[in-house]
Amino acid sequence: MAMRILVVGAGGVGGYFGGRLAAAGRDVTFLVRERRAELLADQGLRVRSPFGDIDLAAPQTVTRETLATPFELVVIGCKAYDLPGVINDVVPAVGPETAILPLLNGMRHLDELDARFGASRVLGGQCHIAATLDGEGVVHHLNRTHSLTFGERDGSVSPRMRHITAMLSDAGFDARPSQRIVQDMWDKWVFLATLAGITCLMRASVGDIMAAPAGHEITLELLDNCVAVASEAGHAPDEPAIERTKRSLTESGSTLTASMLRDIQRGGPIEADHIVGDMIARAGRHRDGIPLLRVAYAHLKAYEASRVRAS
């Protein structure tokens, strides 16, 4: 049975995964701003990827002014600071049988979506991909990872999960249903909060930080702060997850940086509250035992304050 899928945005994340789904014959509509809708109508959706390019001549689009009917699945891959507006925009798309699949990092977005639409409609989800939209509206896939993980937050294999799995599978990317999706999200959050915190603090890549005096030790101290918060919340990463994270964060010569650092370097908005601030907010009795995480957050908020002042 077919499923009508609304993908919010046609940028790096939405354009890539939505483009793959549409190219595979799924019924996909993109919710975009009017200017992006005009560009897609004129030039189509163009994706450039090591796994094969996509050129969709006439992707289905709606804007917030023309969105009027419910969809079976709503996929949200925006930045956290855009979520309040997106929530208002997608209201007409959410009906009694709609499932919402957010691909944001961290956990706070689940609280916001639950409050507006009800927890029963909101799945857990995450994606692993490096993709960006260039000045001509072309989506560029920058690495060889393109996975989308999703699941019921209670770990069940529901009828809608089976249906969604069928729709997302065999579409040209790695679709991974998970019965531990909340833990998967926490594992990624621990990694990302550490990566964002350390690369933004140091204004440097992982490899450059490893080459600095005490760079290795400070990075692992920040990781310990984040693991302590996850443990307090009942979602401590297991040893294999911690070892994978340590390898990524301490690789000599690595050019890895957080996208948050790249956002700072271009003077853009950042997800400080969602990625780092919310982790501190969930620290509970460990709040005084996470000094590096608090320093990283203060640094990010100082950047935001300077950006507001400059504007």
Kinemage of the C-alpha trace (Angstrom):
@kinemage 1
@onewidth
@group {chain A} dominant
@subgroup {mainchain}
@vectorlist {calphas} color= white
{ca met a 1} P 0.000 0.000 0.000
{ca ala a 2} L 1.371 3.418 -0.959
{ca met a 3} L 2.181 6.059 1.620
{ca arg a 4} L 2.035 9.807 1.092
{ca ile a 5} L 5.259 11.280 2.487
{ca leu a 6} L 5.845 14.952 3.255
{ca val a 7} L 9.516 15.921 3.512
{ca val a 8} L 10.089 19.255 5.217
{ca gly a 9} L 12.706 21.135 3.230
{ca ala a 10} L 14.729 20.257 0.142
{ca gly a 11} L 18.178 21.180 1.404
{ca gly a 12} L 20.998 18.865 2.456
{ca val a 13} L 19.022 16.353 4.521
{ca gly a 14} L 15.520 16.721 3.062
{ca gly a 15} L 16.720 17.086 -0.504
{ca tyr a 16} L 18.966 14.036 -0.271
{ca phe a 17} L 16.687 11.520 1.445
{ca gly a 18} L 13.511 12.909 -0.122
{ca gly a 19} L 15.198 12.882 -3.524
{ca arg a 20} L 16.247 9.255 -3.110
{ca leu a 21} L 12.718 8.282 -2.078
{ca ala a 22} L 11.126 10.137 -4.990
{ca ala a 23} L 13.609 8.640 -7.459
{ca ala a 24} L 12.669 5.195 -6.113
{ca gly a 25} L 9.025 5.837 -6.957
{ca arg a 26} L 7.679 6.804 -3.537
{ca asp a 27} L 4.929 9.423 -3.277
{ca val a 28} L 7.011 12.325 -1.925
{ca thr a 29} L 6.069 15.982 -1.590
{ca phe a 30} L 8.512 18.634 -0.384
{ca leu a 31} L 7.357 21.427 1.917
{ca val a 32} L 9.513 24.387 0.900
{ca arg a 33} L 9.550 28.154 0.872
{ca glu a 34} L 8.118 29.876 -2.194
{ca arg a 35} L 11.521 30.812 -3.631
{ca arg a 36} L 12.782 27.208 -3.343
{ca ala a 37} L 9.531 25.963 -4.906
{ca glu a 38} L 10.088 28.247 -7.896
{ca leu a 39} L 13.681 27.037 -8.289
{ca leu a 40} L 12.620 23.379 -8.117
{ca ala a 41} L 9.898 23.995 -10.694
{ca asp a 42} L 12.396 25.691 -12.995
{ca gln a 43} L 15.482 23.496 -12.549
{ca gly a 44} L 14.249 20.359 -10.789
{ca leu a 45} L 15.823 18.703 -7.774
{ca arg a 46} L 19.506 17.985 -8.398
{ca val a 47} L 21.574 15.766 -6.109
{ca arg a 48} L 25.250 14.989 -6.624
{ca ser a 49} L 26.482 11.960 -4.703
{ca pro a 50} L 29.202 9.282 -4.775
{ca phe a 51} L 26.343 6.785 -4.798
{ca gly a 52} L 24.836 8.196 -7.989
{ca asp a 53} L 23.334 11.516 -8.989
{ca ile a 54} L 19.627 12.336 -8.964
{ca asp a 55} L 17.853 14.680 -11.369
{ca leu a 56} L 14.117 15.014 -10.762
{ca ala a 57} L 12.594 17.285 -13.367
{ca ala a 58} L 9.389 18.111 -11.538
{ca pro a 59} L 9.364 17.192 -7.824
{ca gln a 60} L 6.053 17.652 -6.045
{ca thr a 61} L 6.136 20.697 -3.767
{ca val a 62} L 3.873 22.645 -1.446
{ca thr a 63} L 4.437 25.805 0.565
{ca arg a 64} L 2.985 26.607 3.965
{ca glu a 65} L 0.311 28.640 2.174
{ca thr a 66} L -0.767 25.737 -0.059
{ca leu a 67} L -0.356 22.792 2.346
{ca ala a 68} L -3.883 21.622 3.046
{ca thr a 69} L -4.194 17.833 3.424
{ca pro a 70} L -2.800 15.224 5.847
{ca phe a 71} L 0.069 12.881 4.978
{ca glu a 72} L 0.798 9.424 6.344
{ca leu a 73} L 4.424 10.307 7.147
{ca val a 74} L 6.011 13.711 7.841
{ca val a 75} L 9.828 13.741 7.797
{ca ile a 76} L 11.435 16.719 9.566
{ca gly a 77} L 15.138 17.390 9.069
{ca cys a 78} L 15.464 21.101 9.866
{ca lys a 79} L 17.849 22.846 12.244
{ca ala a 80} L 16.589 23.062 15.826
{ca tyr a 81} L 16.240 26.862 15.730
{ca asp a 82} L 13.803 26.503 12.805
{ca leu a 83} L 11.626 23.899 14.537
{ca pro a 84} L 9.024 26.239 16.119
{ca gly a 85} L 8.190 27.655 12.695
{ca val a 86} L 8.188 24.208 11.094
{ca ile a 87} L 5.782 22.894 13.731
{ca asn a 88} L 3.303 25.640 12.860
{ca asp a 89} L 3.787 25.061 9.135
{ca val a 90} L 3.093 21.304 9.198
{ca val a 91} L -0.125 21.433 11.240
{ca pro a 92} L -2.357 20.888 8.157
{ca ala a 93} L -0.280 17.801 7.231
{ca val a 94} L -0.888 16.038 10.545
{ca gly a 95} L -4.042 13.957 10.656
{ca pro a 96} L -5.273 11.155 12.947
{ca glu a 97} L -3.065 8.539 11.245
{ca thr a 98} L 0.021 10.670 10.623
{ca ala a 99} L 3.430 9.555 11.892
{ca ile a 100} L 6.103 12.220 12.389
{ca leu a 101} L 9.740 11.249 11.849
{ca pro a 102} L 12.144 13.957 13.134
{ca leu a 103} L 15.812 13.719 12.138
{ca leu a 104} L 17.134 16.444 14.431
{ca asn a 105} L 20.011 15.873 16.843
{ca gly a 106} L 19.610 15.823 20.612
{ca met a 107} L 16.324 15.144 22.394
{ca arg a 108} L 14.556 18.445 23.117
{ca his a 109} L 12.729 18.441 19.788
{ca leu a 110} L 10.822 15.342 20.923
{ca asp a 111} L 9.390 17.308 23.853
{ca glu a 112} L 8.310 20.111 21.525
{ca leu a 113} L 6.722 17.776 18.966
{ca asp a 114} L 5.028 15.706 21.685
{ca ala a 115} L 3.534 18.849 23.217
{ca arg a 116} L 2.040 19.985 19.907
{ca phe a 117} L 1.011 16.707 18.243
{ca gly a 118} L 0.982 14.054 20.979
{ca ala a 119} L 3.724 11.535 21.749
{ca ser a 120} L 1.873 8.716 19.978
{ca arg a 121} L 2.459 10.406 16.611
{ca val a 122} L 6.189 11.074 17.073
{ca leu a 123} L 8.786 8.446 16.176
{ca gly a 124} L 12.437 8.479 17.121
{ca gly a 125} L 14.866 9.058 14.292
{ca gln a 126} L 18.303 10.186 13.226
{ca cys a 127} L 20.426 10.329 10.114
{ca his a 128} L 24.134 10.132 9.371
{ca ile a 129} L 25.121 12.109 6.300
{ca ala a 130} L 27.232 15.088 5.277
{ca ala a 131} L 25.274 17.030 2.679
{ca thr a 132} L 24.931 20.669 1.776
{ca leu a 133} L 23.030 22.933 -0.598
{ca asp a 134} L 25.138 25.140 -2.883
{ca gly a 135} L 24.322 28.602 -4.177
{ca glu a 136} L 22.663 27.197 -7.285
{ca gly a 137} L 20.292 24.963 -5.339
{ca val a 138} L 22.159 21.687 -5.928
{ca val a 139} L 22.390 19.172 -3.074
{ca his a 140} L 25.942 17.834 -2.642
{ca his a 141} L 26.524 14.585 -0.727
{ca leu a 142} L 29.997 15.006 0.780
{ca asn a 143} L 30.856 11.591 2.225
{ca arg a 144} L 30.042 7.905 1.784
{ca thr a 145} L 27.566 7.632 4.629
{ca his a 146} L 23.829 7.983 4.078
{ca ser a 147} L 21.896 6.158 6.772
{ca leu a 148} L 18.491 6.911 8.229
{ca thr a 149} L 17.568 5.155 11.486
{ca phe a 150} L 14.026 5.191 12.849
{ca gly a 151} L 11.754 3.384 15.274
{ca glu a 152} L 8.956 3.475 17.806
{ca arg a 153} L 10.277 5.059 20.967
{ca asp a 154} L 8.901 2.206 23.092
{ca gly a 155} L 10.846 -0.324 21.015
{ca ser a 156} L 7.783 -2.024 19.559
{ca val a 157} L 7.434 -3.276 16.002
{ca ser a 158} L 4.053 -1.755 15.219
{ca pro a 159} L 2.032 -2.096 12.009
{ca arg a 160} L 2.952 1.477 11.068
{ca met a 161} L 6.638 0.705 11.671
{ca arg a 162} L 6.439 -2.225 9.259
{ca his a 163} L 4.713 0.001 6.694
{ca ile a 164} L 7.233 2.817 7.117
{ca thr a 165} L 10.119 0.355 6.898
{ca ala a 166} L 8.746 -0.952 3.606
{ca met a 167} L 8.466 2.590 2.227
{ca leu a 168} L 11.975 3.667 3.276
{ca ser a 169} L 13.770 0.462 2.300
{ca asp a 170} L 15.342 -0.161 -1.118
{ca ala a 171} L 15.386 3.546 -1.909
{ca gly a 172} L 19.100 4.047 -2.494
{ca phe a 173} L 20.203 4.774 1.084
{ca asp a 174} L 20.681 2.749 4.264
{ca ala a 175} L 17.274 2.547 5.997
{ca arg a 176} L 17.674 1.074 9.469
{ca pro a 177} L 14.632 0.291 11.627
{ca ser a 178} L 15.650 0.150 15.283
{ca gln a 179} L 14.029 -1.214 18.426
{ca arg a 180} L 16.439 0.900 20.519
{ca ile a 181} L 16.051 4.188 18.726
{ca val a 182} L 16.074 6.348 21.872
{ca gln a 183} L 19.414 4.851 22.919
{ca asp a 184} L 20.694 5.320 19.369
{ca met a 185} L 19.752 8.992 19.604
{ca trp a 186} L 21.492 9.391 22.964
{ca asp a 187} L 24.638 7.705 21.631
{ca lys a 188} L 24.773 10.145 18.729
{ca trp a 189} L 24.028 13.086 21.019
{ca val a 190} L 26.922 12.201 23.337
{ca phe a 191} L 29.249 12.068 20.335
{ca leu a 192} L 27.925 15.250 18.745
{ca ala a 193} L 27.883 17.342 21.923
{ca thr a 194} L 31.501 16.374 22.546
{ca leu a 195} L 32.527 17.029 18.943
{ca ala a 196} L 30.718 20.369 18.770
{ca gly a 197} L 31.952 21.435 22.172
{ca ile a 198} L 35.624 20.670 21.578
{ca thr a 199} L 35.966 21.772 17.950
{ca cys a 200} L 34.111 25.041 18.617
{ca leu a 201} L 36.102 25.743 21.779
{ca met a 202} L 39.383 25.111 20.000
{ca arg a 203} L 38.292 26.468 16.588
{ca ala a 204} L 40.062 23.454 15.134
{ca ser a 205} L 39.632 20.007 13.633
{ca val a 206} L 40.016 16.814 15.654
{ca gly a 207} L 43.483 16.215 14.194
{ca asp a 208} L 44.691 19.704 15.096
{ca ile a 209} L 43.314 19.360 18.618
{ca met a 210} L 45.160 16.051 18.998
{ca ala a 211} L 48.368 17.808 17.976
{ca ala a 212} L 47.935 20.427 20.731
{ca pro a 213} L 49.267 20.019 24.296
{ca ala a 214} L 46.649 18.199 26.421
{ca gly a 215} L 44.244 18.152 23.469
{ca his a 216} L 43.689 14.411 23.828
{ca glu a 217} L 43.045 14.587 27.572
{ca ile a 218} L 40.701 17.585 27.379
{ca thr a 219} L 38.655 15.959 24.622
{ca leu a 220} L 38.180 12.799 26.678
{ca glu a 221} L 37.273 14.852 29.758
{ca leu a 222} L 34.522 16.551 27.786
{ca leu a 223} L 33.345 13.158 26.548
{ca asp a 224} L 33.220 11.951 30.158
{ca asn a 225} L 31.006 14.941 31.013
{ca cys a 226} L 28.551 13.977 28.282
{ca val a 227} L 28.579 10.283 29.220
{ca ala a 228} L 27.813 11.261 32.819
{ca val a 229} L 24.689 13.140 31.702
{ca ala a 230} L 23.521 10.244 29.525
{ca ser a 231} L 24.062 7.861 32.441
{ca glu a 232} L 22.080 10.130 34.768
{ca ala a 233} L 19.224 10.043 32.234
{ca gly a 234} L 19.313 6.239 32.083
{ca his a 235} L 20.888 6.066 28.620
{ca ala a 236} L 24.576 5.398 29.231
{ca pro a 237} L 26.357 4.383 26.017
{ca asp a 238} L 27.686 0.835 26.064
{ca glu a 239} L 31.409 0.159 25.789
{ca pro a 240} L 31.436 -0.437 22.007
{ca ala a 241} L 29.660 2.898 21.463
{ca ile a 242} L 32.102 4.702 23.746
{ca glu a 243} L 35.097 3.144 22.002
{ca arg a 244} L 33.766 4.140 18.562
{ca thr a 245} L 33.272 7.676 19.800
{ca lys a 246} L 36.743 7.833 21.309
{ca arg a 247} L 38.323 6.657 18.061
{ca ser a 248} L 36.520 9.344 16.047
{ca leu a 249} L 37.324 12.107 18.518
{ca thr a 250} L 41.013 11.281 18.976
{ca glu a 251} L 42.147 10.288 15.484
{ca ser a 252} L 45.514 11.815 14.670
{ca gly a 253} L 45.411 13.910 11.500
{ca ser a 254} L 41.601 13.828 11.263
{ca thr a 255} L 39.978 16.785 9.495
{ca leu a 256} L 36.668 16.144 11.281
{ca thr a 257} L 34.841 19.173 12.666
{ca ala a 258} L 31.293 19.729 13.861
{ca ser a 259} L 28.899 21.470 11.510
{ca met a 260} L 28.362 23.900 14.395
{ca leu a 261} L 31.948 25.096 13.972
{ca arg a 262} L 31.371 25.629 10.279
{ca asp a 263} L 28.227 27.603 11.149
{ca ile a 264} L 30.277 29.802 13.503
{ca gln a 265} L 32.974 30.331 10.879
{ca arg a 266} L 30.408 31.656 8.418
{ca gly a 267} L 28.729 33.797 11.090
{ca gly a 268} L 25.472 31.820 11.072
{ca pro a 269} L 23.005 30.734 13.758
{ca ile a 270} L 23.892 27.643 15.819
{ca glu a 271} L 22.114 24.926 17.808
{ca ala a 272} L 23.822 25.783 21.104
{ca asp a 273} L 20.744 25.337 23.283
{ca his a 274} L 19.566 22.153 21.607
{ca ile a 275} L 22.883 20.274 21.441
{ca val a 276} L 24.852 21.509 24.473
{ca gly a 277} L 22.483 23.537 26.638
{ca asp a 278} L 19.831 20.855 26.815
{ca met a 279} L 22.420 18.252 27.810
{ca ile a 280} L 23.397 20.446 30.746
{ca ala a 281} L 19.717 20.883 31.623
{ca arg a 282} L 19.366 17.083 31.877
{ca ala a 283} L 22.428 16.674 34.109
{ca gly a 284} L 20.471 16.463 37.362
{ca arg a 285} L 22.768 15.733 40.309
{ca his a 286} L 25.773 15.739 37.941
{ca arg a 287} L 25.334 19.414 37.078
{ca asp a 288} L 28.359 20.491 39.144
{ca gly a 289} L 30.459 17.641 37.758
{ca ile a 290} L 30.426 18.682 34.102
{ca pro a 291} L 32.679 21.767 34.069
{ca leu a 292} L 33.979 21.404 30.504
{ca leu a 293} L 30.477 21.016 29.112
{ca arg a 294} L 29.462 24.199 30.916
{ca val a 295} L 32.510 26.033 29.546
{ca ala a 296} L 31.652 24.857 26.031
{ca tyr a 297} L 28.084 26.126 26.448
{ca ala a 298} L 29.229 29.498 27.792
{ca his a 299} L 31.521 29.821 24.793
{ca leu a 300} L 28.675 29.114 22.355
{ca lys a 301} L 26.304 31.526 24.101
{ca ala a 302} L 28.987 34.239 24.033
{ca tyr a 303} L 29.204 33.732 20.261
{ca glu a 304} L 25.412 34.083 20.006
{ca ala a 305} L 25.503 37.273 22.090
{ca ser a 306} L 28.217 38.792 19.909
{ca arg a 307} L 26.260 37.861 16.791
{ca val a 308} L 23.138 39.606 18.125
{ca arg a 309} L 25.169 42.674 19.088
{ca ala a 310} L 26.777 42.848 15.656
{ca ser a 311} L 23.407 42.697 13.942
